[in-house]
Structures are given as C-alpha cells and as structure tokens.
Amino acid sequence: MCKLKTGIILNNKKSSNSYKQIIRILIISSQLLIITGLLMIWLFSEPVRQSRNLWILFFYNFPSQFLLAIVPHEPVLFYFSKYYDPLIVASVCIAGTIITEYFNYSIFSFFAEFQSVQKAKNWGFLQKILSLFSKAPFLSLAIAAVSPIPFYPFRFLVVLTKYPLTKYLLAVFIFRFIRYYLLALLGYTFHIPDSLLLIVFFVVLIIIYLPGLRDVIRRKR
C-alpha cells in the first residue's frame, strides 16, 4: 500500500514538472515570436521605419536590445531625438529596454539549464570571467550600460552567475537611462541628417555581423 502511494506521488510530481516545463516552453516561444515579429515589421515596412510615432521607438527596443542585439539602437534614437525632448526619448527607450531585458533574462535562464551550458561553465576561461564579474556585478553592469562597449555578454553573465533579476533590471534602468539621455541630448543638439544616420546604421550593422560572416567564409574555404 505504501509503495502504491509512493508511486502515485512520484507520478504526480513528474506530471507536475512536465506541465511546468511545457508552460515554460510556451512562454519562451511566445517571447521569441514577439521579438521576431517586431523585427520583421521593422525590416520590411518602410512606413514604420519612417514613422515618428513614439510607439515605433518603444517597440524598436525589442529587436535592438534582444540577446545579441540584432539591429543597432543608436541611429534610431538619434532620429527620434530630432523631434522630441531628450527626456521623452530616453524614457520611451528605457521602458522598452526593461521589458526586453526581462525577456532576455527569462529566455536565457531557460537555456542555461541545458546540460551543454552547464558543462560550458566549467571551462577555465569562462570560470575566470564569471569569477571576475561576481566580484563587482553591479559596478560591471553600470560601466557596461553607460559606455559604448558591447552590453550583450553581460546578459549572459547575470544568468550564469545567478545574479538577481531585480538588481539586474535596476542597474539597466539607472545606467541605460543615463546612456539614452546623453545620446538623445546629442541628437537633439546637433540634428544629425537622416542620410548620415542611415550610413551609421549600416556601418554598425556590419560591425555586429562581421565576425559571423568571417566564420561562414572560413568554413566555405
């Protein structure tokens, strides 16, 4: 009788865990679909790209701040700062960024549980980086969020070191807001021409994807 009860309890736990796993997969999938959909709208809709509606700026933060930063955010921020007060531009940007960074944390936390990722944490080089980051995580996030250095590695570091989501979002809110405001103030003051912004957009895009293109070319050779 006891064995029967134990078996039922174990089965119930397995069913509960499977149910939770399915829910997590559905949530992660929906987040990925949202980001992909917004990126497709931005890339293939010229009226959207030329719009001055602040909702466009808000939603643009999703693809531009998602994991590896699919598209650059600076040129679009400069564009909107020509028509709106820097404080408004920075506020809209940070609102979109906070939601996106929540997605980033949620999605990578899901994949961080995979066995391959757990094994990668034991690599000597990665262990040194994780150890270094853990000594001053908030300060590291502050410097990365304000400065021009790539921010995306820190999205992975906070998850791998299990840095609390609330503290991570707080650092993003404070220091990304400062960065956005300074960039918006620069765009508001100098009114950078659209043609130059377009050039900057494609230059940054090339910089983002150049390492990947090099790897593809090397493999073909």
PyMOL commands that place a pseudoatom at each C-alpha (Angstrom):
pseudoatom trace, name=CA, resn=MET, resi=1, chain=A, elem=C, hetatm=0, pos=[0.000, 0.000, 0.000]
pseudoatom trace, name=CA, resn=CYS, resi=2, chain=A, elem=C, hetatm=0, pos=[2.832, 2.372, 0.926]
pseudoatom trace, name=CA, resn=LYS, resi=3, chain=A, elem=C, hetatm=0, pos=[4.633, 1.532, -2.317]
pseudoatom trace, name=CA, resn=LEU, resi=4, chain=A, elem=C, hetatm=0, pos=[1.471, 2.295, -4.259]
pseudoatom trace, name=CA, resn=LYS, resi=5, chain=A, elem=C, hetatm=0, pos=[1.092, 5.703, -2.560]
pseudoatom trace, name=CA, resn=THR, resi=6, chain=A, elem=C, hetatm=0, pos=[4.765, 6.487, -3.172]
pseudoatom trace, name=CA, resn=GLY, resi=7, chain=A, elem=C, hetatm=0, pos=[4.386, 5.581, -6.863]
pseudoatom trace, name=CA, resn=ILE, resi=8, chain=A, elem=C, hetatm=0, pos=[1.323, 7.816, -7.198]
pseudoatom trace, name=CA, resn=ILE, resi=9, chain=A, elem=C, hetatm=0, pos=[3.137, 10.745, -5.534]
pseudoatom trace, name=CA, resn=LEU, resi=10, chain=A, elem=C, hetatm=0, pos=[6.163, 10.317, -7.823]
pseudoatom trace, name=CA, resn=ASN, resi=11, chain=A, elem=C, hetatm=0, pos=[3.952, 10.154, -10.897]
pseudoatom trace, name=CA, resn=ASN, resi=12, chain=A, elem=C, hetatm=0, pos=[2.106, 13.278, -9.781]
pseudoatom trace, name=CA, resn=LYS, resi=13, chain=A, elem=C, hetatm=0, pos=[5.418, 15.095, -9.307]
pseudoatom trace, name=CA, resn=LYS, resi=14, chain=A, elem=C, hetatm=0, pos=[6.604, 14.029, -12.758]
pseudoatom trace, name=CA, resn=SER, resi=15, chain=A, elem=C, hetatm=0, pos=[3.312, 15.174, -14.310]
pseudoatom trace, name=CA, resn=SER, resi=16, chain=A, elem=C, hetatm=0, pos=[3.552, 18.487, -12.467]
pseudoatom trace, name=CA, resn=ASN, resi=17, chain=A, elem=C, hetatm=0, pos=[7.162, 19.024, -13.613]
pseudoatom trace, name=CA, resn=SER, resi=18, chain=A, elem=C, hetatm=0, pos=[6.249, 18.117, -17.198]
pseudoatom trace, name=CA, resn=TYR, resi=19, chain=A, elem=C, hetatm=0, pos=[3.327, 20.543, -17.095]
pseudoatom trace, name=CA, resn=LYS, resi=20, chain=A, elem=C, hetatm=0, pos=[5.547, 23.333, -15.757]
pseudoatom trace, name=CA, resn=GLN, resi=21, chain=A, elem=C, hetatm=0, pos=[8.144, 22.592, -18.444]
pseudoatom trace, name=CA, resn=ILE, resi=22, chain=A, elem=C, hetatm=0, pos=[5.506, 22.816, -21.189]
pseudoatom trace, name=CA, resn=ILE, resi=23, chain=A, elem=C, hetatm=0, pos=[4.287, 26.148, -19.773]
pseudoatom trace, name=CA, resn=ARG, resi=24, chain=A, elem=C, hetatm=0, pos=[7.859, 27.492, -19.734]
pseudoatom trace, name=CA, resn=ILE, resi=25, chain=A, elem=C, hetatm=0, pos=[8.461, 26.383, -23.312]
pseudoatom trace, name=CA, resn=LEU, resi=26, chain=A, elem=C, hetatm=0, pos=[5.238, 28.077, -24.429]
pseudoatom trace, name=CA, resn=ILE, resi=27, chain=A, elem=C, hetatm=0, pos=[6.198, 31.306, -22.649]
pseudoatom trace, name=CA, resn=ILE, resi=28, chain=A, elem=C, hetatm=0, pos=[9.718, 31.301, -24.122]
pseudoatom trace, name=CA, resn=SER, resi=29, chain=A, elem=C, hetatm=0, pos=[8.335, 30.511, -27.594]
pseudoatom trace, name=CA, resn=SER, resi=30, chain=A, elem=C, hetatm=0, pos=[5.838, 33.358, -27.385]
pseudoatom trace, name=CA, resn=GLN, resi=31, chain=A, elem=C, hetatm=0, pos=[8.581, 35.786, -26.345]
pseudoatom trace, name=CA, resn=LEU, resi=32, chain=A, elem=C, hetatm=0, pos=[10.761, 34.699, -29.268]
pseudoatom trace, name=CA, resn=LEU, resi=33, chain=A, elem=C, hetatm=0, pos=[7.818, 35.073, -31.675]
pseudoatom trace, name=CA, resn=ILE, resi=34, chain=A, elem=C, hetatm=0, pos=[7.120, 38.592, -30.411]
pseudoatom trace, name=CA, resn=ILE, resi=35, chain=A, elem=C, hetatm=0, pos=[10.735, 39.656, -30.968]
pseudoatom trace, name=CA, resn=THR, resi=36, chain=A, elem=C, hetatm=0, pos=[10.877, 38.022, -34.414]
pseudoatom trace, name=CA, resn=GLY, resi=37, chain=A, elem=C, hetatm=0, pos=[7.575, 39.579, -35.461]
pseudoatom trace, name=CA, resn=LEU, resi=38, chain=A, elem=C, hetatm=0, pos=[8.644, 43.074, -34.406]
pseudoatom trace, name=CA, resn=LEU, resi=39, chain=A, elem=C, hetatm=0, pos=[11.948, 42.691, -36.238]
pseudoatom trace, name=CA, resn=MET, resi=40, chain=A, elem=C, hetatm=0, pos=[10.190, 41.565, -39.439]
pseudoatom trace, name=CA, resn=ILE, resi=41, chain=A, elem=C, hetatm=0, pos=[7.787, 44.515, -39.261]
pseudoatom trace, name=CA, resn=TRP, resi=42, chain=A, elem=C, hetatm=0, pos=[10.697, 46.914, -38.840]
pseudoatom trace, name=CA, resn=LEU, resi=43, chain=A, elem=C, hetatm=0, pos=[12.788, 45.436, -41.647]
pseudoatom trace, name=CA, resn=PHE, resi=44, chain=A, elem=C, hetatm=0, pos=[10.048, 45.062, -44.266]
pseudoatom trace, name=CA, resn=SER, resi=45, chain=A, elem=C, hetatm=0, pos=[7.740, 48.024, -43.584]
pseudoatom trace, name=CA, resn=GLU, resi=46, chain=A, elem=C, hetatm=0, pos=[9.074, 51.334, -44.909]
pseudoatom trace, name=CA, resn=PRO, resi=47, chain=A, elem=C, hetatm=0, pos=[6.214, 53.422, -43.391]
pseudoatom trace, name=CA, resn=VAL, resi=48, chain=A, elem=C, hetatm=0, pos=[7.093, 52.011, -39.970]
pseudoatom trace, name=CA, resn=ARG, resi=49, chain=A, elem=C, hetatm=0, pos=[10.795, 52.856, -40.374]
pseudoatom trace, name=CA, resn=GLN, resi=50, chain=A, elem=C, hetatm=0, pos=[9.954, 56.418, -41.423]
pseudoatom trace, name=CA, resn=SER, resi=51, chain=A, elem=C, hetatm=0, pos=[7.346, 56.994, -38.731]
pseudoatom trace, name=CA, resn=ARG, resi=52, chain=A, elem=C, hetatm=0, pos=[7.917, 59.490, -35.919]
pseudoatom trace, name=CA, resn=ASN, resi=53, chain=A, elem=C, hetatm=0, pos=[5.392, 57.820, -33.639]
pseudoatom trace, name=CA, resn=LEU, resi=54, chain=A, elem=C, hetatm=0, pos=[6.911, 57.117, -30.230]
pseudoatom trace, name=CA, resn=TRP, resi=55, chain=A, elem=C, hetatm=0, pos=[5.333, 53.656, -30.232]
pseudoatom trace, name=CA, resn=ILE, resi=56, chain=A, elem=C, hetatm=0, pos=[7.746, 52.779, -33.045]
pseudoatom trace, name=CA, resn=LEU, resi=57, chain=A, elem=C, hetatm=0, pos=[10.667, 53.815, -30.843]
pseudoatom trace, name=CA, resn=PHE, resi=58, chain=A, elem=C, hetatm=0, pos=[9.247, 51.784, -27.953]
pseudoatom trace, name=CA, resn=PHE, resi=59, chain=A, elem=C, hetatm=0, pos=[8.803, 48.587, -29.961]
pseudoatom trace, name=CA, resn=TYR, resi=60, chain=A, elem=C, hetatm=0, pos=[12.121, 49.022, -31.783]
pseudoatom trace, name=CA, resn=ASN, resi=61, chain=A, elem=C, hetatm=0, pos=[13.856, 48.407, -28.460]
pseudoatom trace, name=CA, resn=PHE, resi=62, chain=A, elem=C, hetatm=0, pos=[12.774, 44.767, -28.561]
pseudoatom trace, name=CA, resn=PRO, resi=63, chain=A, elem=C, hetatm=0, pos=[14.867, 43.653, -31.575]
pseudoatom trace, name=CA, resn=SER, resi=64, chain=A, elem=C, hetatm=0, pos=[17.656, 46.174, -30.869]
pseudoatom trace, name=CA, resn=GLN, resi=65, chain=A, elem=C, hetatm=0, pos=[18.140, 45.027, -27.258]
pseudoatom trace, name=CA, resn=PHE, resi=66, chain=A, elem=C, hetatm=0, pos=[17.363, 41.339, -27.675]
pseudoatom trace, name=CA, resn=LEU, resi=67, chain=A, elem=C, hetatm=0, pos=[20.189, 38.985, -26.608]
pseudoatom trace, name=CA, resn=LEU, resi=68, chain=A, elem=C, hetatm=0, pos=[22.907, 39.674, -29.222]
pseudoatom trace, name=CA, resn=ALA, resi=69, chain=A, elem=C, hetatm=0, pos=[21.365, 42.980, -30.431]
pseudoatom trace, name=CA, resn=ILE, resi=70, chain=A, elem=C, hetatm=0, pos=[20.006, 42.062, -33.864]
pseudoatom trace, name=CA, resn=VAL, resi=71, chain=A, elem=C, hetatm=0, pos=[19.968, 45.704, -35.042]
pseudoatom trace, name=CA, resn=PRO, resi=72, chain=A, elem=C, hetatm=0, pos=[21.678, 48.842, -33.619]
pseudoatom trace, name=CA, resn=HIS, resi=73, chain=A, elem=C, hetatm=0, pos=[19.627, 51.205, -31.448]
pseudoatom trace, name=CA, resn=GLU, resi=74, chain=A, elem=C, hetatm=0, pos=[21.743, 54.383, -31.617]
pseudoatom trace, name=CA, resn=PRO, resi=75, chain=A, elem=C, hetatm=0, pos=[20.762, 55.642, -35.116]
pseudoatom trace, name=CA, resn=VAL, resi=76, chain=A, elem=C, hetatm=0, pos=[17.031, 55.263, -34.397]
pseudoatom trace, name=CA, resn=LEU, resi=77, chain=A, elem=C, hetatm=0, pos=[17.438, 57.016, -31.056]
pseudoatom trace, name=CA, resn=PHE, resi=78, chain=A, elem=C, hetatm=0, pos=[19.234, 59.897, -32.800]
pseudoatom trace, name=CA, resn=TYR, resi=79, chain=A, elem=C, hetatm=0, pos=[16.421, 60.077, -35.356]
pseudoatom trace, name=CA, resn=PHE, resi=80, chain=A, elem=C, hetatm=0, pos=[13.659, 60.452, -32.762]
pseudoatom trace, name=CA, resn=SER, resi=81, chain=A, elem=C, hetatm=0, pos=[15.697, 62.885, -30.682]
pseudoatom trace, name=CA, resn=LYS, resi=82, chain=A, elem=C, hetatm=0, pos=[15.423, 65.415, -33.530]
pseudoatom trace, name=CA, resn=TYR, resi=83, chain=A, elem=C, hetatm=0, pos=[11.675, 65.641, -32.950]
pseudoatom trace, name=CA, resn=TYR, resi=84, chain=A, elem=C, hetatm=0, pos=[11.237, 65.006, -29.208]
pseudoatom trace, name=CA, resn=ASP, resi=85, chain=A, elem=C, hetatm=0, pos=[12.740, 66.205, -25.945]
pseudoatom trace, name=CA, resn=PRO, resi=86, chain=A, elem=C, hetatm=0, pos=[15.705, 64.029, -24.823]
pseudoatom trace, name=CA, resn=LEU, resi=87, chain=A, elem=C, hetatm=0, pos=[13.910, 63.133, -21.597]
pseudoatom trace, name=CA, resn=ILE, resi=88, chain=A, elem=C, hetatm=0, pos=[10.911, 61.778, -23.525]
pseudoatom trace, name=CA, resn=VAL, resi=89, chain=A, elem=C, hetatm=0, pos=[13.129, 59.779, -25.887]
pseudoatom trace, name=CA, resn=ALA, resi=90, chain=A, elem=C, hetatm=0, pos=[15.157, 58.319, -23.017]
pseudoatom trace, name=CA, resn=SER, resi=91, chain=A, elem=C, hetatm=0, pos=[12.001, 57.439, -21.072]
pseudoatom trace, name=CA, resn=VAL, resi=92, chain=A, elem=C, hetatm=0, pos=[10.411, 55.619, -24.027]
pseudoatom trace, name=CA, resn=CYS, resi=93, chain=A, elem=C, hetatm=0, pos=[13.662, 53.758, -24.732]
pseudoatom trace, name=CA, resn=ILE, resi=94, chain=A, elem=C, hetatm=0, pos=[14.149, 52.622, -21.154]
pseudoatom trace, name=CA, resn=ALA, resi=95, chain=A, elem=C, hetatm=0, pos=[10.541, 51.390, -20.930]
pseudoatom trace, name=CA, resn=GLY, resi=96, chain=A, elem=C, hetatm=0, pos=[11.058, 49.148, -23.959]
pseudoatom trace, name=CA, resn=THR, resi=97, chain=A, elem=C, hetatm=0, pos=[14.503, 48.109, -22.753]
pseudoatom trace, name=CA, resn=ILE, resi=98, chain=A, elem=C, hetatm=0, pos=[13.324, 46.982, -19.319]
pseudoatom trace, name=CA, resn=ILE, resi=99, chain=A, elem=C, hetatm=0, pos=[10.694, 44.684, -20.844]
pseudoatom trace, name=CA, resn=THR, resi=100, chain=A, elem=C, hetatm=0, pos=[13.203, 43.323, -23.367]
pseudoatom trace, name=CA, resn=GLU, resi=101, chain=A, elem=C, hetatm=0, pos=[15.818, 42.677, -20.696]
pseudoatom trace, name=CA, resn=TYR, resi=102, chain=A, elem=C, hetatm=0, pos=[13.216, 40.776, -18.696]
pseudoatom trace, name=CA, resn=PHE, resi=103, chain=A, elem=C, hetatm=0, pos=[12.662, 38.639, -21.813]
pseudoatom trace, name=CA, resn=ASN, resi=104, chain=A, elem=C, hetatm=0, pos=[16.430, 38.193, -22.187]
pseudoatom trace, name=CA, resn=TYR, resi=105, chain=A, elem=C, hetatm=0, pos=[16.830, 37.046, -18.601]
pseudoatom trace, name=CA, resn=SER, resi=106, chain=A, elem=C, hetatm=0, pos=[13.834, 34.722, -18.829]
pseudoatom trace, name=CA, resn=ILE, resi=107, chain=A, elem=C, hetatm=0, pos=[14.835, 33.146, -22.140]
pseudoatom trace, name=CA, resn=PHE, resi=108, chain=A, elem=C, hetatm=0, pos=[18.493, 32.601, -21.312]
pseudoatom trace, name=CA, resn=SER, resi=109, chain=A, elem=C, hetatm=0, pos=[17.612, 31.246, -17.850]
pseudoatom trace, name=CA, resn=PHE, resi=110, chain=A, elem=C, hetatm=0, pos=[15.619, 28.578, -19.659]
pseudoatom trace, name=CA, resn=PHE, resi=111, chain=A, elem=C, hetatm=0, pos=[18.519, 27.592, -21.927]
pseudoatom trace, name=CA, resn=ALA, resi=112, chain=A, elem=C, hetatm=0, pos=[21.072, 27.890, -19.106]
pseudoatom trace, name=CA, resn=GLU, resi=113, chain=A, elem=C, hetatm=0, pos=[19.576, 24.765, -17.560]
pseudoatom trace, name=CA, resn=PHE, resi=114, chain=A, elem=C, hetatm=0, pos=[20.635, 22.683, -20.562]
pseudoatom trace, name=CA, resn=GLN, resi=115, chain=A, elem=C, hetatm=0, pos=[23.424, 20.227, -19.829]
pseudoatom trace, name=CA, resn=SER, resi=116, chain=A, elem=C, hetatm=0, pos=[25.669, 21.653, -22.567]
pseudoatom trace, name=CA, resn=VAL, resi=117, chain=A, elem=C, hetatm=0, pos=[25.519, 25.130, -20.992]
pseudoatom trace, name=CA, resn=GLN, resi=118, chain=A, elem=C, hetatm=0, pos=[26.195, 23.725, -17.526]
pseudoatom trace, name=CA, resn=LYS, resi=119, chain=A, elem=C, hetatm=0, pos=[29.281, 21.936, -18.888]
pseudoatom trace, name=CA, resn=ALA, resi=120, chain=A, elem=C, hetatm=0, pos=[30.454, 25.161, -20.542]
pseudoatom trace, name=CA, resn=LYS, resi=121, chain=A, elem=C, hetatm=0, pos=[30.502, 26.849, -17.126]
pseudoatom trace, name=CA, resn=ASN, resi=122, chain=A, elem=C, hetatm=0, pos=[33.388, 24.559, -16.198]
pseudoatom trace, name=CA, resn=TRP, resi=123, chain=A, elem=C, hetatm=0, pos=[35.639, 25.908, -18.948]
pseudoatom trace, name=CA, resn=GLY, resi=124, chain=A, elem=C, hetatm=0, pos=[38.673, 27.588, -17.397]
pseudoatom trace, name=CA, resn=PHE, resi=125, chain=A, elem=C, hetatm=0, pos=[38.359, 30.814, -19.386]
pseudoatom trace, name=CA, resn=LEU, resi=126, chain=A, elem=C, hetatm=0, pos=[34.644, 31.189, -18.673]
pseudoatom trace, name=CA, resn=GLN, resi=127, chain=A, elem=C, hetatm=0, pos=[35.147, 30.415, -14.977]
pseudoatom trace, name=CA, resn=LYS, resi=128, chain=A, elem=C, hetatm=0, pos=[37.642, 33.286, -14.736]
pseudoatom trace, name=CA, resn=ILE, resi=129, chain=A, elem=C, hetatm=0, pos=[35.182, 35.694, -16.394]
pseudoatom trace, name=CA, resn=LEU, resi=130, chain=A, elem=C, hetatm=0, pos=[32.327, 34.577, -14.133]
pseudoatom trace, name=CA, resn=SER, resi=131, chain=A, elem=C, hetatm=0, pos=[34.544, 34.914, -11.060]
pseudoatom trace, name=CA, resn=LEU, resi=132, chain=A, elem=C, hetatm=0, pos=[35.685, 38.383, -12.103]
pseudoatom trace, name=CA, resn=PHE, resi=133, chain=A, elem=C, hetatm=0, pos=[32.117, 39.526, -12.778]
pseudoatom trace, name=CA, resn=SER, resi=134, chain=A, elem=C, hetatm=0, pos=[30.901, 38.136, -9.437]
pseudoatom trace, name=CA, resn=LYS, resi=135, chain=A, elem=C, hetatm=0, pos=[33.338, 40.342, -7.520]
pseudoatom trace, name=CA, resn=ALA, resi=136, chain=A, elem=C, hetatm=0, pos=[31.515, 43.539, -8.574]
pseudoatom trace, name=CA, resn=PRO, resi=137, chain=A, elem=C, hetatm=0, pos=[28.425, 42.693, -10.657]
pseudoatom trace, name=CA, resn=PHE, resi=138, chain=A, elem=C, hetatm=0, pos=[26.506, 45.937, -10.153]
pseudoatom trace, name=CA, resn=LEU, resi=139, chain=A, elem=C, hetatm=0, pos=[29.554, 48.087, -10.938]
pseudoatom trace, name=CA, resn=SER, resi=140, chain=A, elem=C, hetatm=0, pos=[30.308, 45.963, -14.017]
pseudoatom trace, name=CA, resn=LEU, resi=141, chain=A, elem=C, hetatm=0, pos=[26.736, 46.398, -15.242]
pseudoatom trace, name=CA, resn=ALA, resi=142, chain=A, elem=C, hetatm=0, pos=[26.896, 50.139, -14.587]
pseudoatom trace, name=CA, resn=ILE, resi=143, chain=A, elem=C, hetatm=0, pos=[30.053, 50.583, -16.660]
pseudoatom trace, name=CA, resn=ALA, resi=144, chain=A, elem=C, hetatm=0, pos=[28.791, 48.353, -19.482]
pseudoatom trace, name=CA, resn=ALA, resi=145, chain=A, elem=C, hetatm=0, pos=[25.360, 50.010, -19.567]
pseudoatom trace, name=CA, resn=VAL, resi=146, chain=A, elem=C, hetatm=0, pos=[26.699, 53.559, -19.881]
pseudoatom trace, name=CA, resn=SER, resi=147, chain=A, elem=C, hetatm=0, pos=[29.794, 53.009, -22.006]
pseudoatom trace, name=CA, resn=PRO, resi=148, chain=A, elem=C, hetatm=0, pos=[29.936, 52.075, -25.713]
pseudoatom trace, name=CA, resn=ILE, resi=149, chain=A, elem=C, hetatm=0, pos=[31.316, 48.587, -25.001]
pseudoatom trace, name=CA, resn=PRO, resi=150, chain=A, elem=C, hetatm=0, pos=[29.018, 45.712, -26.108]
pseudoatom trace, name=CA, resn=PHE, resi=151, chain=A, elem=C, hetatm=0, pos=[26.411, 45.013, -23.432]
pseudoatom trace, name=CA, resn=TYR, resi=152, chain=A, elem=C, hetatm=0, pos=[25.185, 41.624, -24.646]
pseudoatom trace, name=CA, resn=PRO, resi=153, chain=A, elem=C, hetatm=0, pos=[27.857, 39.492, -22.835]
pseudoatom trace, name=CA, resn=PHE, resi=154, chain=A, elem=C, hetatm=0, pos=[26.545, 40.797, -19.521]
pseudoatom trace, name=CA, resn=ARG, resi=155, chain=A, elem=C, hetatm=0, pos=[23.065, 39.484, -20.349]
pseudoatom trace, name=CA, resn=PHE, resi=156, chain=A, elem=C, hetatm=0, pos=[24.554, 36.003, -20.182]
pseudoatom trace, name=CA, resn=LEU, resi=157, chain=A, elem=C, hetatm=0, pos=[26.827, 36.661, -17.206]
pseudoatom trace, name=CA, resn=VAL, resi=158, chain=A, elem=C, hetatm=0, pos=[23.962, 37.718, -14.926]
pseudoatom trace, name=CA, resn=VAL, resi=159, chain=A, elem=C, hetatm=0, pos=[22.154, 34.448, -15.627]
pseudoatom trace, name=CA, resn=LEU, resi=160, chain=A, elem=C, hetatm=0, pos=[25.209, 32.192, -15.377]
pseudoatom trace, name=CA, resn=THR, resi=161, chain=A, elem=C, hetatm=0, pos=[26.159, 33.756, -12.022]
pseudoatom trace, name=CA, resn=LYS, resi=162, chain=A, elem=C, hetatm=0, pos=[22.506, 33.726, -10.898]
pseudoatom trace, name=CA, resn=TYR, resi=163, chain=A, elem=C, hetatm=0, pos=[22.550, 37.466, -10.290]
pseudoatom trace, name=CA, resn=PRO, resi=164, chain=A, elem=C, hetatm=0, pos=[19.062, 38.521, -9.069]
pseudoatom trace, name=CA, resn=LEU, resi=165, chain=A, elem=C, hetatm=0, pos=[16.705, 39.742, -11.781]
pseudoatom trace, name=CA, resn=THR, resi=166, chain=A, elem=C, hetatm=0, pos=[15.550, 42.744, -9.714]
pseudoatom trace, name=CA, resn=LYS, resi=167, chain=A, elem=C, hetatm=0, pos=[19.105, 44.022, -9.217]
pseudoatom trace, name=CA, resn=TYR, resi=168, chain=A, elem=C, hetatm=0, pos=[19.885, 43.453, -12.883]
pseudoatom trace, name=CA, resn=LEU, resi=169, chain=A, elem=C, hetatm=0, pos=[16.834, 45.415, -14.027]
pseudoatom trace, name=CA, resn=LEU, resi=170, chain=A, elem=C, hetatm=0, pos=[17.640, 48.172, -11.517]
pseudoatom trace, name=CA, resn=ALA, resi=171, chain=A, elem=C, hetatm=0, pos=[21.145, 48.547, -12.966]
pseudoatom trace, name=CA, resn=VAL, resi=172, chain=A, elem=C, hetatm=0, pos=[19.739, 48.556, -16.500]
pseudoatom trace, name=CA, resn=PHE, resi=173, chain=A, elem=C, hetatm=0, pos=[17.089, 51.135, -15.577]
pseudoatom trace, name=CA, resn=ILE, resi=174, chain=A, elem=C, hetatm=0, pos=[19.522, 53.583, -13.962]
pseudoatom trace, name=CA, resn=PHE, resi=175, chain=A, elem=C, hetatm=0, pos=[22.528, 53.362, -16.218]
pseudoatom trace, name=CA, resn=ARG, resi=176, chain=A, elem=C, hetatm=0, pos=[20.896, 52.585, -19.569]
pseudoatom trace, name=CA, resn=PHE, resi=177, chain=A, elem=C, hetatm=0, pos=[18.622, 55.560, -18.954]
pseudoatom trace, name=CA, resn=ILE, resi=178, chain=A, elem=C, hetatm=0, pos=[21.697, 57.774, -18.464]
pseudoatom trace, name=CA, resn=ARG, resi=179, chain=A, elem=C, hetatm=0, pos=[23.166, 56.470, -21.730]
pseudoatom trace, name=CA, resn=TYR, resi=180, chain=A, elem=C, hetatm=0, pos=[19.909, 57.007, -23.623]
pseudoatom trace, name=CA, resn=TYR, resi=181, chain=A, elem=C, hetatm=0, pos=[19.526, 60.507, -22.281]
pseudoatom trace, name=CA, resn=LEU, resi=182, chain=A, elem=C, hetatm=0, pos=[23.075, 61.509, -23.252]
pseudoatom trace, name=CA, resn=LEU, resi=183, chain=A, elem=C, hetatm=0, pos=[22.652, 60.085, -26.760]
pseudoatom trace, name=CA, resn=ALA, resi=184, chain=A, elem=C, hetatm=0, pos=[19.248, 61.769, -27.137]
pseudoatom trace, name=CA, resn=LEU, resi=185, chain=A, elem=C, hetatm=0, pos=[20.714, 65.050, -25.943]
pseudoatom trace, name=CA, resn=LEU, resi=186, chain=A, elem=C, hetatm=0, pos=[23.452, 64.724, -28.548]
pseudoatom trace, name=CA, resn=GLY, resi=187, chain=A, elem=C, hetatm=0, pos=[20.918, 64.038, -31.304]
pseudoatom trace, name=CA, resn=TYR, resi=188, chain=A, elem=C, hetatm=0, pos=[18.631, 66.844, -30.101]
pseudoatom trace, name=CA, resn=THR, resi=189, chain=A, elem=C, hetatm=0, pos=[21.515, 69.347, -30.080]
pseudoatom trace, name=CA, resn=PHE, resi=190, chain=A, elem=C, hetatm=0, pos=[23.136, 68.528, -33.414]
pseudoatom trace, name=CA, resn=HIS, resi=191, chain=A, elem=C, hetatm=0, pos=[20.182, 67.220, -35.510]
pseudoatom trace, name=CA, resn=ILE, resi=192, chain=A, elem=C, hetatm=0, pos=[22.154, 64.572, -37.373]
pseudoatom trace, name=CA, resn=PRO, resi=193, chain=A, elem=C, hetatm=0, pos=[20.963, 64.282, -41.035]
pseudoatom trace, name=CA, resn=ASP, resi=194, chain=A, elem=C, hetatm=0, pos=[18.905, 61.206, -41.953]
pseudoatom trace, name=CA, resn=SER, resi=195, chain=A, elem=C, hetatm=0, pos=[21.397, 60.209, -44.656]
pseudoatom trace, name=CA, resn=LEU, resi=196, chain=A, elem=C, hetatm=0, pos=[24.234, 60.105, -42.112]
pseudoatom trace, name=CA, resn=LEU, resi=197, chain=A, elem=C, hetatm=0, pos=[22.068, 58.150, -39.658]
pseudoatom trace, name=CA, resn=LEU, resi=198, chain=A, elem=C, hetatm=0, pos=[21.386, 55.595, -42.380]
pseudoatom trace, name=CA, resn=ILE, resi=199, chain=A, elem=C, hetatm=0, pos=[25.118, 55.224, -43.034]
pseudoatom trace, name=CA, resn=VAL, resi=200, chain=A, elem=C, hetatm=0, pos=[25.785, 54.817, -39.293]
pseudoatom trace, name=CA, resn=PHE, resi=201, chain=A, elem=C, hetatm=0, pos=[23.005, 52.223, -39.092]
pseudoatom trace, name=CA, resn=PHE, resi=202, chain=A, elem=C, hetatm=0, pos=[24.560, 50.045, -41.799]
pseudoatom trace, name=CA, resn=VAL, resi=203, chain=A, elem=C, hetatm=0, pos=[28.118, 50.531, -40.502]
pseudoatom trace, name=CA, resn=VAL, resi=204, chain=A, elem=C, hetatm=0, pos=[27.091, 49.362, -37.022]
pseudoatom trace, name=CA, resn=LEU, resi=205, chain=A, elem=C, hetatm=0, pos=[25.135, 46.503, -38.598]
pseudoatom trace, name=CA, resn=ILE, resi=206, chain=A, elem=C, hetatm=0, pos=[28.264, 45.378, -40.460]
pseudoatom trace, name=CA, resn=ILE, resi=207, chain=A, elem=C, hetatm=0, pos=[30.305, 45.573, -37.243]
pseudoatom trace, name=CA, resn=ILE, resi=208, chain=A, elem=C, hetatm=0, pos=[27.715, 43.401, -35.457]
pseudoatom trace, name=CA, resn=TYR, resi=209, chain=A, elem=C, hetatm=0, pos=[27.607, 40.706, -38.114]
pseudoatom trace, name=CA, resn=LEU, resi=210, chain=A, elem=C, hetatm=0, pos=[31.213, 40.843, -39.411]
pseudoatom trace, name=CA, resn=PRO, resi=211, chain=A, elem=C, hetatm=0, pos=[32.592, 38.156, -37.029]
pseudoatom trace, name=CA, resn=GLY, resi=212, chain=A, elem=C, hetatm=0, pos=[29.800, 35.774, -38.064]
pseudoatom trace, name=CA, resn=LEU, resi=213, chain=A, elem=C, hetatm=0, pos=[30.380, 36.453, -41.757]
pseudoatom trace, name=CA, resn=ARG, resi=214, chain=A, elem=C, hetatm=0, pos=[34.094, 35.746, -41.338]
pseudoatom trace, name=CA, resn=ASP, resi=215, chain=A, elem=C, hetatm=0, pos=[33.346, 32.374, -39.773]
pseudoatom trace, name=CA, resn=VAL, resi=216, chain=A, elem=C, hetatm=0, pos=[30.995, 31.466, -42.644]
pseudoatom trace, name=CA, resn=ILE, resi=217, chain=A, elem=C, hetatm=0, pos=[33.623, 32.427, -45.251]
pseudoatom trace, name=CA, resn=ARG, resi=218, chain=A, elem=C, hetatm=0, pos=[36.329, 30.417, -43.458]
pseudoatom trace, name=CA, resn=ARG, resi=219, chain=A, elem=C, hetatm=0, pos=[34.125, 27.326, -43.315]
pseudoatom trace, name=CA, resn=LYS, resi=220, chain=A, elem=C, hetatm=0, pos=[33.409, 27.525, -47.040]
pseudoatom trace, name=CA, resn=ARG, resi=221, chain=A, elem=C, hetatm=0, pos=[37.128, 27.636, -47.775]
for i in range(1, 221): cmd.bond("trace and resi %d" % i, "trace and resi %d" % (i + 1))
show_as sticks, trace
zoom trace
